[in-house]
Amino acid sequence: MTRRGIIIAGIAAAALPGCIQVKAPDKPIEINLNVKVQQEVVVRLQRDAQDLIQKNPELFPQ
Amino acid sequence: MTRNLLMIAAGTAIALAAGLVMTAPARAQSGVVASAMSAGTVGEQADGYLGIAGSVGGDVRAQVEAINIRRRAAYTDLAGKRGVTVQDAAAATGCQTLSSRVKEGQVYRIGAGAWQTKGAGPIALPAYCADAG
């Protein structure tokens, strides 16, 4: 049993240099979507603003 | 019967006259703001409100304040609907007024900057107005 264990350990050790090691990062991966969301809010608001002006002409004299 | 009709007619005439008296000053006041805008003494600001750019009478000043109060109510309403700040709703409207309502020769102001007169070309809008128009 221990002999077998040693053999396996040996094979594992021999295989190590050829391994690609993938290590999970310590910190969670952050994908920043704030810019896109902010842009969408602005575009939507612009349309709302157009409506607001059209519906309240007395508030927007020219 | 004829007497009743006469009374109704008289009542209608009085109501009409009252209506004219009520609406005439309001119409005149919105006119004075438009005139002041043409004169360059009142202008649109990027913050979504009207501003006083020059020497104006008390009637113009009062009317500008009244319009701004009502604008603020409209911005507050929009902000509540969209979950943004009143300031954001006002600024988005400011982008629209500057990009499509201020006419050549009228004045406008961006932020705390000086009043500028609109030329033949479009107004250089603040960066946050990116998609206005």
N, CA and C atoms of all chains as a GROMACS GRO file, in nm:
protein
  585
    1MET      N    1   0.084  -0.122   0.000
    1MET     CA    2   0.000   0.000   0.000
    1MET      C    3   0.086   0.125   0.000
    2THR      N    4   0.180   0.132   0.092
    2THR     CA    5   0.266   0.250   0.097
    2THR      C    6   0.356   0.255  -0.025
    3ARG      N    7   0.393   0.139  -0.074
    3ARG     CA    8   0.478   0.133  -0.191
    3ARG      C    9   0.406   0.192  -0.312
    4ARG      N   10   0.279   0.150  -0.322
    4ARG     CA   11   0.194   0.201  -0.430
    4ARG      C   12   0.179   0.353  -0.421
    5GLY      N   13   0.162   0.394  -0.295
    5GLY     CA   14   0.149   0.539  -0.272
    5GLY      C   15   0.273   0.612  -0.317
    6ILE      N   16   0.386   0.557  -0.289
    6ILE     CA   17   0.512   0.621  -0.327
    6ILE      C   18   0.523   0.629  -0.479
    7ILE      N   19   0.482   0.520  -0.546
    7ILE     CA   20   0.488   0.518  -0.692
    7ILE      C   21   0.399   0.628  -0.750
    8ILE      N   22   0.276   0.635  -0.698
    8ILE     CA   23   0.183   0.738  -0.748
    8ILE      C   24   0.239   0.878  -0.724
    9ALA      N   25   0.294   0.895  -0.606
    9ALA     CA   26   0.353   1.025  -0.572
    9ALA      C   27   0.466   1.057  -0.670
   10GLY      N   28   0.542   0.953  -0.702
   10GLY     CA   29   0.654   0.969  -0.793
   10GLY      C   30   0.607   1.010  -0.931
   11ILE      N   31   0.501   0.942  -0.978
   11ILE     CA   32   0.447   0.973  -1.111
   11ILE      C   33   0.394   1.116  -1.113
   12ALA      N   34   0.323   1.149  -1.006
   12ALA     CA   35   0.266   1.284  -0.996
   12ALA      C   36   0.377   1.388  -0.998
   13ALA      N   37   0.483   1.362  -0.924
   13ALA     CA   38   0.595   1.455  -0.916
   13ALA      C   39   0.661   1.469  -1.054
   14ALA      N   40   0.673   1.352  -1.124
   14ALA     CA   41   0.737   1.354  -1.255
   14ALA      C   42   0.652   1.432  -1.354
   15ALA      N   43   0.515   1.423  -1.338
   15ALA     CA   44   0.425   1.487  -1.431
   15ALA      C   45   0.415   1.638  -1.407
   16LEU      N   46   0.450   1.682  -1.289
   16LEU     CA   47   0.431   1.823  -1.250
   16LEU      C   48   0.487   1.927  -1.347
   17PRO      N   49   0.610   1.916  -1.390
   17PRO     CA   50   0.664   2.022  -1.476
   17PRO      C   51   0.581   2.044  -1.603
   18GLY      N   52   0.514   1.935  -1.649
   18GLY     CA   53   0.436   1.948  -1.773
   18GLY      C   54   0.296   1.998  -1.750
   19CYS      N   55   0.259   2.018  -1.626
   19CYS     CA   56   0.121   2.059  -1.596
   19CYS      C   57   0.100   2.207  -1.620
   20ILE      N   58  -0.020   2.235  -1.664
   20ILE     CA   59  -0.060   2.377  -1.667
   20ILE      C   60  -0.142   2.398  -1.542
   21GLN      N   61  -0.095   2.483  -1.461
   21GLN     CA   62  -0.167   2.502  -1.335
   21GLN      C   63  -0.262   2.620  -1.346
   22VAL      N   64  -0.385   2.593  -1.315
   22VAL     CA   65  -0.485   2.702  -1.316
   22VAL      C   66  -0.517   2.732  -1.171
   23LYS      N   67  -0.494   2.852  -1.136
   23LYS     CA   68  -0.514   2.892  -0.998
   23LYS      C   69  -0.629   2.992  -0.994
   24ALA      N   70  -0.725   2.969  -0.908
   24ALA     CA   71  -0.835   3.065  -0.894
   24ALA      C   72  -0.780   3.192  -0.830
   25PRO      N   73  -0.819   3.306  -0.882
   25PRO     CA   74  -0.770   3.430  -0.822
   25PRO      C   75  -0.826   3.446  -0.680
   26ASP      N   76  -0.750   3.516  -0.600
   26ASP     CA   77  -0.793   3.537  -0.461
   26ASP      C   78  -0.919   3.623  -0.456
   27LYS      N   79  -0.920   3.724  -0.542
   27LYS     CA   80  -1.033   3.818  -0.540
   27LYS      C   81  -1.134   3.780  -0.649
   28PRO      N   82  -1.260   3.806  -0.628
   28PRO     CA   83  -1.357   3.779  -0.735
   28PRO      C   84  -1.330   3.865  -0.857
   29ILE      N   85  -1.364   3.812  -0.973
   29ILE     CA   86  -1.343   3.887  -1.097
   29ILE      C   87  -1.453   3.991  -1.109
   30GLU      N   88  -1.413   4.114  -1.129
   30GLU     CA   89  -1.513   4.221  -1.141
   30GLU      C   90  -1.524   4.267  -1.284
   31ILE      N   91  -1.644   4.272  -1.335
   31ILE     CA   92  -1.666   4.328  -1.469
   31ILE      C   93  -1.747   4.455  -1.450
   32ASN      N   94  -1.689   4.564  -1.491
   32ASN     CA   95  -1.753   4.693  -1.464
   32ASN      C   96  -1.851   4.729  -1.576
   33LEU      N   97  -1.980   4.727  -1.545
   33LEU     CA   98  -2.084   4.761  -1.643
   33LEU      C   99  -2.144   4.899  -1.618
   34ASN      N  100  -2.088   4.966  -1.519
   34ASN     CA  101  -2.144   5.096  -1.481
   34ASN      C  102  -2.150   5.194  -1.597
   35VAL      N  103  -2.046   5.195  -1.680
   35VAL     CA  104  -2.037   5.291  -1.789
   35VAL      C  105  -2.154   5.272  -1.885
   36LYS      N  106  -2.181   5.145  -1.921
   36LYS     CA  107  -2.287   5.117  -2.015
   36LYS      C  108  -2.424   5.152  -1.956
   37VAL      N  109  -2.444   5.113  -1.831
   37VAL     CA  110  -2.571   5.142  -1.765
   37VAL      C  111  -2.593   5.293  -1.759
   38GLN      N  112  -2.488   5.365  -1.722
   38GLN     CA  113  -2.497   5.511  -1.711
   38GLN      C  114  -2.536   5.571  -1.847
   39GLN      N  115  -2.475   5.518  -1.953
   39GLN     CA  116  -2.502   5.569  -2.087
   39GLN      C  117  -2.648   5.545  -2.125
   40GLU      N  118  -2.700   5.427  -2.090
   40GLU     CA  119  -2.840   5.396  -2.121
   40GLU      C  120  -2.934   5.488  -2.047
   41VAL      N  121  -2.901   5.518  -1.922
   41VAL     CA  122  -2.984   5.609  -1.842
   41VAL      C  123  -2.989   5.746  -1.910
   42VAL      N  124  -2.872   5.790  -1.958
   42VAL     CA  125  -2.865   5.922  -2.022
   42VAL      C  126  -2.950   5.924  -2.149
   43VAL      N  127  -2.937   5.821  -2.232
   43VAL     CA  128  -3.011   5.817  -2.358
   43VAL      C  129  -3.162   5.815  -2.332
   44ARG      N  130  -3.203   5.732  -2.236
   44ARG     CA  131  -3.346   5.722  -2.204
   44ARG      C  132  -3.398   5.855  -2.150
   45LEU      N  133  -3.318   5.918  -2.067
   45LEU     CA  134  -3.357   6.046  -2.010
   45LEU      C  135  -3.370   6.154  -2.117
   46GLN      N  136  -3.284   6.147  -2.218
   46GLN     CA  137  -3.291   6.246  -2.325
   46GLN      C  138  -3.426   6.239  -2.395
   47ARG      N  139  -3.474   6.117  -2.417
   47ARG     CA  140  -3.606   6.101  -2.481
   47ARG      C  141  -3.716   6.152  -2.390
   48ASP      N  142  -3.704   6.121  -2.261
   48ASP     CA  143  -3.802   6.171  -2.164
   48ASP      C  144  -3.803   6.324  -2.162
   49ALA      N  145  -3.683   6.381  -2.170
   49ALA     CA  146  -3.670   6.526  -2.166
   49ALA      C  147  -3.738   6.589  -2.288
   50GLN      N  148  -3.721   6.526  -2.404
   50GLN     CA  149  -3.787   6.575  -2.526
   50GLN      C  150  -3.939   6.576  -2.506
   51ASP      N  151  -3.991   6.466  -2.451
   51ASP     CA  152  -4.135   6.456  -2.426
   51ASP      C  153  -4.181   6.565  -2.330
   52LEU      N  154  -4.101   6.582  -2.225
   52LEU     CA  155  -4.135   6.681  -2.121
   52LEU      C  156  -4.149   6.821  -2.182
   53ILE      N  157  -4.056   6.855  -2.271
   53ILE     CA  158  -4.059   6.988  -2.335
   53ILE      C  159  -4.183   7.000  -2.425
   54GLN      N  160  -4.209   6.893  -2.501
   54GLN     CA  161  -4.323   6.898  -2.594
   54GLN      C  162  -4.457   6.906  -2.521
   55LYS      N  163  -4.463   6.840  -2.405
   55LYS     CA  164  -4.590   6.837  -2.332
   55LYS      C  165  -4.612   6.962  -2.248
   56ASN      N  166  -4.509   7.038  -2.224
   56ASN     CA  167  -4.522   7.159  -2.142
   56ASN      C  168  -4.467   7.281  -2.216
   57PRO      N  169  -4.526   7.315  -2.330
   57PRO     CA  170  -4.469   7.425  -2.410
   57PRO      C  171  -4.467   7.558  -2.335
   58GLU      N  172  -4.563   7.574  -2.240
   58GLU     CA  173  -4.568   7.702  -2.168
   58GLU      C  174  -4.448   7.718  -2.074
   59LEU      N  175  -4.382   7.606  -2.042
   59LEU     CA  176  -4.265   7.614  -1.953
   59LEU      C  177  -4.137   7.636  -2.033
   60PHE      N  178  -4.149   7.626  -2.166
   60PHE     CA  179  -4.030   7.640  -2.250
   60PHE      C  180  -4.053   7.743  -2.362
   61PRO      N  181  -4.063   7.870  -2.320
   61PRO     CA  182  -4.082   7.976  -2.421
   61PRO      C  183  -3.956   7.987  -2.507
   62GLN      N  184  -3.974   8.041  -2.625
   62GLN     CA  185  -3.858   8.054  -2.715
   62GLN      C  186  -3.842   8.197  -2.761
   63MET      N  187  -8.907   8.204  -1.997
   63MET     CA  188  -8.819   8.130  -2.089
   63MET      C  189  -8.714   8.222  -2.151
   64THR      N  190  -8.767   8.331  -2.214
   64THR     CA  191  -8.673   8.426  -2.274
   64THR      C  192  -8.588   8.492  -2.166
   65ARG      N  193  -8.655   8.511  -2.050
   65ARG     CA  194  -8.583   8.574  -1.940
   65ARG      C  195  -8.468   8.482  -1.894
   66ASN      N  196  -8.502   8.353  -1.885
   66ASN     CA  197  -8.400   8.255  -1.846
   66ASN      C  198  -8.284   8.254  -1.944
   67LEU      N  199  -8.320   8.255  -2.072
   67LEU     CA  200  -8.216   8.254  -2.176
   67LEU      C  201  -8.126   8.377  -2.163
   68LEU      N  202  -8.193   8.490  -2.136
   68LEU     CA  203  -8.118   8.616  -2.121
   68LEU      C  204  -8.018   8.605  -2.006
   69MET      N  205  -8.069   8.544  -1.897
   69MET     CA  206  -7.983   8.532  -1.779
   69MET      C  207  -7.864   8.441  -1.808
   70ILE      N  208  -7.893   8.333  -1.881
   70ILE     CA  209  -7.786   8.240  -1.916
   70ILE      C  210  -7.682   8.310  -2.004
   71ALA      N  211  -7.735   8.388  -2.100
   71ALA     CA  212  -7.647   8.462  -2.190
   71ALA      C  213  -7.562   8.560  -2.112
   72ALA      N  214  -7.626   8.630  -2.019
   72ALA     CA  215  -7.554   8.729  -1.938
   72ALA      C  216  -7.446   8.658  -1.855
   73GLY      N  217  -7.486   8.545  -1.796
   73GLY     CA  218  -7.392   8.468  -1.715
   73GLY      C  219  -7.271   8.424  -1.796
   74THR      N  220  -7.299   8.375  -1.916
   74THR     CA  221  -7.192   8.329  -2.004
   74THR      C  222  -7.097   8.444  -2.038
   75ALA      N  223  -7.159   8.561  -2.066
   75ALA     CA  224  -7.079   8.679  -2.102
   75ALA      C  225  -6.988   8.716  -1.986
   76ILE      N  226  -7.044   8.713  -1.864
   76ILE     CA  227  -6.964   8.748  -1.746
   76ILE      C  228  -6.849   8.648  -1.728
   77ALA      N  229  -6.883   8.518  -1.745
   77ALA     CA  230  -6.781   8.414  -1.729
   77ALA      C  231  -6.670   8.432  -1.832
   78LEU      N  232  -6.709   8.463  -1.955
   78LEU     CA  233  -6.611   8.483  -2.062
   78LEU      C  234  -6.520   8.600  -2.031
   79ALA      N  235  -6.584   8.710  -1.984
   79ALA     CA  236  -6.508   8.829  -1.951
   79ALA      C  237  -6.408   8.798  -1.840
   80ALA      N  238  -6.457   8.725  -1.739
   80ALA     CA  239  -6.370   8.688  -1.626
   80ALA      C  240  -6.254   8.603  -1.676
   81GLY      N  241  -6.286   8.513  -1.767
   81GLY     CA  242  -6.183   8.426  -1.823
   81GLY      C  243  -6.077   8.506  -1.895
   82LEU      N  244  -6.120   8.606  -1.968
   82LEU     CA  245  -6.026   8.690  -2.042
   82LEU      C  246  -5.936   8.765  -1.944
   83VAL      N  247  -6.000   8.817  -1.837
   83VAL     CA  248  -5.923   8.892  -1.738
   83VAL      C  249  -5.820   8.801  -1.672
   84MET      N  250  -5.862   8.675  -1.648
   84MET     CA  251  -5.772   8.581  -1.580
   84MET      C  252  -5.656   8.539  -1.670
   85THR      N  253  -5.686   8.513  -1.798
   85THR     CA  254  -5.581   8.456  -1.882
   85THR      C  255  -5.492   8.562  -1.947
   86ALA      N  256  -5.544   8.683  -1.964
   86ALA     CA  257  -5.465   8.784  -2.033
   86ALA      C  258  -5.329   8.811  -1.967
   87PRO      N  259  -5.324   8.831  -1.834
   87PRO     CA  260  -5.192   8.857  -1.773
   87PRO      C  261  -5.098   8.738  -1.790
   88ALA      N  262  -5.152   8.616  -1.777
   88ALA     CA  263  -5.067   8.497  -1.789
   88ALA      C  264  -5.003   8.492  -1.927
   89ARG      N  265  -5.086   8.522  -2.029
   89ARG     CA  266  -5.036   8.518  -2.166
   89ARG      C  267  -4.929   8.625  -2.185
   90ALA      N  268  -4.960   8.744  -2.132
   90ALA     CA  269  -4.867   8.854  -2.146
   90ALA      C  270  -4.735   8.820  -2.079
   91GLN      N  271  -4.743   8.752  -1.962
   91GLN     CA  272  -4.622   8.722  -1.888
   91GLN      C  273  -4.534   8.621  -1.962
   92SER      N  274  -4.596   8.517  -2.019
   92SER     CA  275  -4.513   8.421  -2.092
   92SER      C  276  -4.454   8.491  -2.214
   93GLY      N  277  -4.526   8.592  -2.263
   93GLY     CA  278  -4.474   8.672  -2.373
   93GLY      C  279  -4.354   8.755  -2.333
   94VAL      N  280  -4.357   8.809  -2.209
   94VAL     CA  281  -4.245   8.893  -2.168
   94VAL      C  282  -4.117   8.811  -2.155
   95VAL      N  283  -4.130   8.683  -2.117
   95VAL     CA  284  -4.012   8.598  -2.106
   95VAL      C  285  -3.956   8.571  -2.246
   96ALA      N  286  -4.045   8.540  -2.340
   96ALA     CA  287  -4.000   8.518  -2.479
   96ALA      C  288  -3.931   8.642  -2.533
   97SER      N  289  -3.989   8.759  -2.503
   97SER     CA  290  -3.929   8.885  -2.549
   97SER      C  291  -3.791   8.905  -2.486
   98ALA      N  292  -3.782   8.875  -2.356
   98ALA     CA  293  -3.653   8.889  -2.287
   98ALA      C  294  -3.550   8.793  -2.344
   99MET      N  295  -3.597   8.675  -2.386
   99MET     CA  296  -3.505   8.578  -2.448
   99MET      C  297  -3.454   8.631  -2.581
  100SER      N  298  -3.545   8.693  -2.656
  100SER     CA  299  -3.503   8.753  -2.784
  100SER      C  300  -3.406   8.867  -2.761
  101ALA      N  301  -3.427   8.938  -2.649
  101ALA     CA  302  -3.341   9.053  -2.617
  101ALA      C  303  -3.208   9.009  -2.556
  102GLY      N  304  -3.198   8.881  -2.520
  102GLY     CA  305  -3.074   8.830  -2.462
  102GLY      C  306  -3.059   8.860  -2.314
  103THR      N  307  -3.169   8.893  -2.247
  103THR     CA  308  -3.160   8.920  -2.104
  103THR      C  309  -3.204   8.799  -2.020
  104VAL      N  310  -3.269   8.704  -2.086
  104VAL     CA  311  -3.305   8.577  -2.022
  104VAL      C  312  -3.259   8.466  -2.116
  105GLY      N  313  -3.205   8.360  -2.058
  105GLY     CA  314  -3.157   8.250  -2.142
  105GLY      C  315  -3.170   8.115  -2.076
  106GLU      N  316  -3.153   8.012  -2.157
  106GLU     CA  317  -3.156   7.875  -2.107
  106GLU      C  318  -3.020   7.840  -2.047
  107GLN      N  319  -3.024   7.758  -1.943
  107GLN     CA  320  -2.901   7.712  -1.880
  107GLN      C  321  -2.891   7.559  -1.895
  108ALA      N  322  -2.767   7.510  -1.894
  108ALA     CA  323  -2.746   7.365  -1.909
  108ALA      C  324  -2.806   7.287  -1.792
  109ASP      N  325  -2.830   7.356  -1.681
  109ASP     CA  326  -2.887   7.285  -1.565
  109ASP      C  327  -3.037   7.263  -1.578
  110GLY      N  328  -3.095   7.308  -1.691
  110GLY     CA  329  -3.237   7.282  -1.716
  110GLY      C  330  -3.330   7.394  -1.673
  111TYR      N  331  -3.274   7.504  -1.628
  111TYR     CA  332  -3.357   7.616  -1.583
  111TYR      C  333  -3.327   7.741  -1.664
  112LEU      N  334  -3.422   7.837  -1.656
  112LEU     CA  335  -3.400   7.966  -1.718
  112LEU      C  336  -3.313   8.050  -1.624
  113GLY      N  337  -3.234   8.138  -1.681
  113GLY     CA  338  -3.153   8.226  -1.599
  113GLY      C  339  -3.165   8.370  -1.648
  114ILE      N  340  -3.134   8.462  -1.557
  114ILE     CA  341  -3.136   8.604  -1.591
  114ILE      C  342  -2.995   8.644  -1.634
  115ALA      N  343  -2.984   8.691  -1.757
  115ALA     CA  344  -2.852   8.721  -1.811
  115ALA      C  345  -2.823   8.871  -1.814
  116GLY      N  346  -2.926   8.951  -1.799
  116GLY     CA  347  -2.906   9.095  -1.807
  116GLY      C  348  -3.005   9.168  -1.720
  117SER      N  349  -3.025   9.295  -1.750
  117SER     CA  350  -3.115   9.377  -1.670
  117SER      C  351  -3.260   9.352  -1.713
  118VAL      N  352  -3.341   9.305  -1.620
  118VAL     CA  353  -3.482   9.278  -1.653
  118VAL      C  354  -3.574   9.342  -1.549
  119GLY      N  355  -3.698   9.359  -1.588
  119GLY     CA  356  -3.798   9.415  -1.497
  119GLY      C  357  -3.845   9.310  -1.398
  120GLY      N  358  -3.914   9.357  -1.296
  120GLY     CA  359  -3.964   9.268  -1.193
  120GLY      C  360  -4.062   9.166  -1.247
  121ASP      N  361  -4.140   9.206  -1.349
  121ASP     CA  362  -4.239   9.113  -1.405
  121ASP      C  363  -4.169   8.996  -1.474
  122VAL      N  364  -4.059   9.025  -1.544
  122VAL     CA  365  -3.985   8.918  -1.613
  122VAL      C  366  -3.921   8.826  -1.510
  123ARG      N  367  -3.860   8.888  -1.410
  123ARG     CA  368  -3.794   8.810  -1.304
  123ARG      C  369  -3.894   8.716  -1.236
  124ALA      N  370  -4.011   8.769  -1.204
  124ALA     CA  371  -4.114   8.689  -1.136
  124ALA      C  372  -4.160   8.574  -1.225
  125GLN      N  373  -4.175   8.603  -1.354
  125GLN     CA  374  -4.222   8.500  -1.446
  125GLN      C  375  -4.117   8.391  -1.466
  126VAL      N  376  -3.990   8.431  -1.473
  126VAL     CA  377  -3.882   8.333  -1.486
  126VAL      C  378  -3.880   8.242  -1.363
  127GLU      N  379  -3.898   8.302  -1.246
  127GLU     CA  380  -3.900   8.222  -1.122
  127GLU      C  381  -4.018   8.125  -1.122
  128ALA      N  382  -4.133   8.175  -1.168
  128ALA     CA  383  -4.253   8.090  -1.172
  128ALA      C  384  -4.233   7.972  -1.266
  129ILE      N  385  -4.174   8.000  -1.383
  129ILE     CA  386  -4.149   7.892  -1.480
  129ILE      C  387  -4.052   7.791  -1.420
  130ASN      N  388  -3.947   7.843  -1.355
  130ASN     CA  389  -3.847   7.751  -1.297
  130ASN      C  390  -3.907   7.663  -1.188
  131ILE      N  391  -3.998   7.718  -1.110
  131ILE     CA  392  -4.063   7.637  -1.006
  131ILE      C  393  -4.144   7.526  -1.071
  132ARG      N  394  -4.213   7.560  -1.178
  132ARG     CA  395  -4.295   7.457  -1.246
  132ARG      C  396  -4.206   7.357  -1.320
  133ARG      N  397  -4.095   7.404  -1.371
  133ARG     CA  398  -4.000   7.310  -1.434
  133ARG      C  399  -3.948   7.212  -1.331
  134ARG      N  400  -3.915   7.266  -1.214
  134ARG     CA  401  -3.861   7.179  -1.110
  134ARG      C  402  -3.963   7.070  -1.073
  135ALA      N  403  -4.090   7.106  -1.070
  135ALA     CA  404  -4.194   7.007  -1.040
  135ALA      C  405  -4.197   6.899  -1.148
  136ALA      N  406  -4.183   6.941  -1.274
  136ALA     CA  407  -4.185   6.845  -1.386
  136ALA      C  408  -4.061   6.755  -1.379
  137TYR      N  409  -3.946   6.813  -1.345
  137TYR     CA  410  -3.822   6.734  -1.334
  137TYR      C  411  -3.833   6.634  -1.219
  138THR      N  412  -3.894   6.680  -1.110
  138THR     CA  413  -3.910   6.592  -0.992
  138THR      C  414  -3.997   6.473  -1.029
  139ASP      N  415  -4.101   6.499  -1.106
  139ASP     CA  416  -4.192   6.395  -1.152
  139ASP      C  417  -4.118   6.293  -1.239
  140LEU      N  418  -4.041   6.344  -1.336
  140LEU     CA  419  -3.965   6.258  -1.426
  140LEU      C  420  -3.860   6.177  -1.350
  141ALA      N  421  -3.792   6.245  -1.257
  141ALA     CA  422  -3.687   6.179  -1.178
  141ALA      C  423  -3.746   6.062  -1.099
  142GLY      N  424  -3.865   6.083  -1.043
  142GLY     CA  425  -3.931   5.978  -0.967
  142GLY      C  426  -3.966   5.859  -1.055
  143LYS      N  427  -4.009   5.888  -1.178
  143LYS     CA  428  -4.048   5.781  -1.271
  143LYS      C  429  -3.927   5.699  -1.314
  144ARG      N  430  -3.813   5.764  -1.330
  144ARG     CA  431  -3.695   5.698  -1.384
  144ARG      C  432  -3.592   5.659  -1.280
  145GLY      N  433  -3.617   5.692  -1.156
  145GLY     CA  434  -3.522   5.656  -1.051
  145GLY      C  435  -3.389   5.727  -1.063
  146VAL      N  436  -3.393   5.852  -1.107
  146VAL     CA  437  -3.270   5.932  -1.113
  146VAL      C  438  -3.290   6.055  -1.024
  147THR      N  439  -3.184   6.133  -1.008
  147THR     CA  440  -3.198   6.252  -0.925
  147THR      C  441  -3.270   6.362  -1.005
  148VAL      N  442  -3.328   6.456  -0.933
  148VAL     CA  443  -3.396   6.569  -0.996
  148VAL      C  444  -3.295   6.646  -1.081
  149GLN      N  445  -3.174   6.655  -1.029
  149GLN     CA  446  -3.066   6.726  -1.099
  149GLN      C  447  -3.035   6.660  -1.234
  150ASP      N  448  -3.034   6.526  -1.236
  150ASP     CA  449  -3.007   6.453  -1.361
  150ASP      C  450  -3.119   6.476  -1.463
  151ALA      N  451  -3.242   6.470  -1.415
  151ALA     CA  452  -3.357   6.492  -1.504
  151ALA      C  453  -3.352   6.634  -1.560
  152ALA      N  454  -3.316   6.729  -1.475
  152ALA     CA  455  -3.308   6.869  -1.518
  152ALA      C  456  -3.195   6.886  -1.620
  153ALA      N  457  -3.080   6.823  -1.592
  153ALA     CA  458  -2.965   6.838  -1.681
  153ALA      C  459  -2.992   6.775  -1.818
  154ALA      N  460  -3.064   6.661  -1.818
  154ALA     CA  461  -3.098   6.596  -1.945
  154ALA      C  462  -3.187   6.689  -2.028
  155THR      N  463  -3.277   6.759  -1.961
  155THR     CA  464  -3.363   6.854  -2.031
  155THR      C  465  -3.280   6.974  -2.079
  156GLY      N  466  -3.183   7.013  -1.997
  156GLY     CA  467  -3.092   7.122  -2.035
  156GLY      C  468  -3.018   7.088  -2.165
  157CYS      N  469  -2.977   6.961  -2.179
  157CYS     CA  470  -2.909   6.917  -2.302
  157CYS      C  471  -3.002   6.940  -2.422
  158GLN      N  472  -3.130   6.908  -2.402
  158GLN     CA  473  -3.227   6.922  -2.512
  158GLN      C  474  -3.253   7.069  -2.547
  159THR      N  475  -3.269   7.153  -2.444
  159THR     CA  476  -3.297   7.294  -2.474
  159THR      C  477  -3.177   7.357  -2.545
  160LEU      N  478  -3.056   7.323  -2.499
  160LEU     CA  479  -2.938   7.381  -2.562
  160LEU      C  480  -2.917   7.328  -2.704
  161SER      N  481  -2.948   7.198  -2.724
  161SER     CA  482  -2.921   7.140  -2.856
  161SER      C  483  -3.028   7.176  -2.958
  162SER      N  484  -3.154   7.194  -2.914
  162SER     CA  485  -3.257   7.211  -3.016
  162SER      C  486  -3.352   7.329  -2.997
  163ARG      N  487  -3.342   7.404  -2.886
  163ARG     CA  488  -3.440   7.511  -2.868
  163ARG      C  489  -3.380   7.652  -2.868
  164VAL      N  490  -3.258   7.664  -2.821
  164VAL     CA  491  -3.197   7.797  -2.820
  164VAL      C  492  -3.171   7.839  -2.964
  165LYS      N  493  -3.223   7.958  -2.998
  165LYS     CA  494  -3.209   8.005  -3.137
  165LYS      C  495  -3.085   8.094  -3.151
  166GLU      N  496  -3.043   8.108  -3.273
  166GLU     CA  497  -2.930   8.195  -3.302
  166GLU      C  498  -2.957   8.335  -3.246
  167GLY      N  499  -2.858   8.389  -3.179
  167GLY     CA  500  -2.873   8.523  -3.123
  167GLY      C  501  -2.922   8.523  -2.979
  168GLN      N  502  -2.979   8.410  -2.934
  168GLN     CA  503  -3.023   8.400  -2.795
  168GLN      C  504  -2.904   8.361  -2.708
  169VAL      N  505  -2.918   8.387  -2.578
  169VAL     CA  506  -2.806   8.357  -2.489
  169VAL      C  507  -2.830   8.227  -2.412
  170TYR      N  508  -2.721   8.166  -2.370
  170TYR     CA  509  -2.728   8.042  -2.292
  170TYR      C  510  -2.606   8.036  -2.201
  171ARG      N  511  -2.614   7.949  -2.103
  171ARG     CA  512  -2.503   7.936  -2.009
  171ARG      C  513  -2.482   7.791  -1.972
  172ILE      N  514  -2.356   7.750  -1.967
  172ILE     CA  515  -2.321   7.613  -1.927
  172ILE      C  516  -2.249   7.620  -1.793
  173GLY      N  517  -2.304   7.552  -1.694
  173GLY     CA  518  -2.246   7.553  -1.560
  173GLY      C  519  -2.241   7.694  -1.504
  174ALA      N  520  -2.129   7.725  -1.440
  174ALA     CA  521  -2.115   7.858  -1.380
  174ALA      C  522  -2.044   7.953  -1.477
  175GLY      N  523  -2.033   7.909  -1.603
  175GLY     CA  524  -1.963   7.990  -1.702
  175GLY      C  525  -2.036   8.118  -1.738
  176ALA      N  526  -1.974   8.195  -1.825
  176ALA     CA  527  -2.033   8.322  -1.867
  176ALA      C  528  -2.148   8.295  -1.965
  177TRP      N  529  -2.238   8.390  -1.977
  177TRP     CA  530  -2.344   8.380  -2.076
  177TRP      C  531  -2.282   8.393  -2.215
  178GLN      N  532  -2.327   8.308  -2.304
  178GLN     CA  533  -2.276   8.312  -2.441
  178GLN      C  534  -2.392   8.332  -2.537
  179THR      N  535  -2.363   8.389  -2.651
  179THR     CA  536  -2.466   8.407  -2.752
  179THR      C  537  -2.452   8.297  -2.856
  180LYS      N  538  -2.565   8.233  -2.888
  180LYS     CA  539  -2.559   8.124  -2.985
  180LYS      C  540  -2.530   8.180  -3.124
  181GLY      N  541  -2.433   8.119  -3.189
  181GLY     CA  542  -2.400   8.158  -3.325
  181GLY      C  543  -2.477   8.074  -3.425
  182ALA      N  544  -2.427   8.066  -3.547
  182ALA     CA  545  -2.496   7.990  -3.652
  182ALA      C  546  -2.484   7.839  -3.629
  183GLY      N  547  -2.373   7.796  -3.571
  183GLY     CA  548  -2.350   7.653  -3.550
  183GLY      C  549  -2.414   7.603  -3.422
  184PRO      N  550  -2.411   7.470  -3.403
  184PRO     CA  551  -2.468   7.414  -3.280
  184PRO      C  552  -2.384   7.450  -3.157
  185ILE      N  553  -2.448   7.451  -3.042
  185ILE     CA  554  -2.380   7.480  -2.916
  185ILE      C  555  -2.293   7.360  -2.879
  186ALA      N  556  -2.171   7.388  -2.833
  186ALA     CA  557  -2.084   7.280  -2.784
  186ALA      C  558  -2.139   7.234  -2.649
  187LEU      N  559  -2.201   7.117  -2.650
  187LEU     CA  560  -2.270   7.068  -2.530
  187LEU      C  561  -2.171   7.005  -2.432
  188PRO      N  562  -2.208   7.001  -2.303
  188PRO     CA  563  -2.124   6.930  -2.207
  188PRO      C  564  -2.115   6.782  -2.245
  189ALA      N  565  -2.009   6.714  -2.199
  189ALA     CA  566  -1.984   6.575  -2.237
  189ALA      C  567  -2.100   6.482  -2.202
  190TYR      N  568  -2.166   6.509  -2.088
  190TYR     CA  569  -2.273   6.418  -2.046
  190TYR      C  570  -2.395   6.426  -2.136
  191CYS      N  571  -2.399   6.520  -2.227
  191CYS     CA  572  -2.510   6.532  -2.322
  191CYS      C  573  -2.486   6.444  -2.445
  192ALA      N  574  -2.387   6.356  -2.438
  192ALA     CA  575  -2.339   6.279  -2.554
  192ALA      C  576  -2.445   6.243  -2.658
  193ASP      N  577  -2.560   6.196  -2.611
  193ASP     CA  578  -2.658   6.148  -2.709
  193ASP      C  579  -2.780   6.237  -2.722
  194ALA      N  580  -2.763   6.362  -2.688
  194ALA     CA  581  -2.875   6.455  -2.702
  194ALA      C  582  -2.901   6.481  -2.849
  195GLY      N  583  -3.024   6.506  -2.881
  195GLY     CA  584  -3.055   6.541  -3.020
  195GLY      C  585  -3.154   6.447  -3.081
   0.00000   0.00000   0.00000
